[in-house]
């Protein structure tokens, strides 16, 4: 899976929105109901590196794989950065993103979940 396909996949989730954060952050952020579930780095030298949240067990598993490392400043929350999305099988990557989305959506109150899901189809600002 390439970065274009992965961006499209992230945007397909119900209520998912994207927005680009300007410097010093330089990231394309995907969120649902104000909760982040994935982001791409937009500036060099890390352009198009992809980060998402995982379970604590999967965090340990993934960080043992070459090309996947703890996400800078977010590792304590079990976020990982995938240096090259081509190196991860597409089905596995989709599974990881879906879990991260479900985690973000599940962390919202029932009222906020309903409101976020009413925003479907997804709106993209990038």
N, C-alpha and C positions, 0 to 999 in steps of 0.2 A: 504494500500500500504506500502510495506517495503522499506528500504533505497536502496536496490539493484534495485528494480523496478523503484524507483524514479530517481536514477542515470541514468538508461537506458532511461527513458522518457525524461530527460533533454538533453541527448546526441542525441536524434532523431530529434531535430529541425534542419531545414536547416541552414547550416553554423555554427552550434554550435560547439564549441571546449571546451575542459576541460584541466585544468592543475592544478597540485598540487603545492601550495606555501609552501616553507620550513619555519622552525621556523624563526621568532617568530609568523608567521601568522598561519601556520598549517591548511590550508583550501584547499578543492577541489573546484575550481572555474569553473563555466560554463559561457561562454561569447559568444557573436556573434559580429564580427567586432571590437573586443577590448572592447565592452561594457558588463559589468557584468549583468547577469539576475538571477543567483542563486549560492549558495555555501553551502557546507557541512563543518562542523568543523571536523578536523581529530585527534585532541588530547583530552586526558582526562582532565577534567571530563565532557567535553561537546561533546564527540565524537558522530558524526552523527547527531548533531543538524543541521537543515536545515533552510536557510535564503533566502528570496526573496523580491523583491520590490512589493509594492501594491499602490493602489490609496490612496489619503488622507482619503477619507470616509471609505474605506475598512480597512485602518490602524487602525482607531478608533474602528471599529467593531471587528477586529481580536484581538487586544490587550485586549479586554474585555473578551476573552475566556481563561479559564484556560489552561495552557500549551503553550500559544502563547504570546510572549513578544516582546517589541521593540528590534530590533537588536542592539547590542553594537556598538557604534561609527557610525552606519548607520541609526539610527531611524529618524534623522532630514531629511533624504531623503525618508522616509516612507518604510523602510525595516523592516520586522518582522522576528523573529526566532521562528520556530516551534520546541519545545523541543522533542516531540515524533511524528514522522510522522504517526504512527499507529493511533493516536488519531483524525486525520482529515480524513473525507471520501475521498476516492480516486478520485472521480469525481470532488469534490471541489478543491482538491489539484492540479489536472491537470489544472483546470480552472485558478487557481492562477499562476501557472508556465507559462501557455500559455500567460497570460496577461503580466507577467514580461518580457518574451521573446519578445513579440510584442512591448513593451515599449522600450526595448533596441535596437531592430532593427529599430524602427521608429525614434529613436534619431540620427541615422546615416544619413549622406547626401545620396542622391540618388546614387551617384557613389560608396560610401563605402558600401551601401546596396547591390548593384550588385556584388561588389567584394566579400563581405562576403558570399553571396548566391552561388557564383561560387565555393566556397570551399566545397560544399556538395559532397558526404555525409560527415557527421560529423567526425572529427578527435578527438580521445581521447588520452591524454597523461597520463592517469592514469589506 
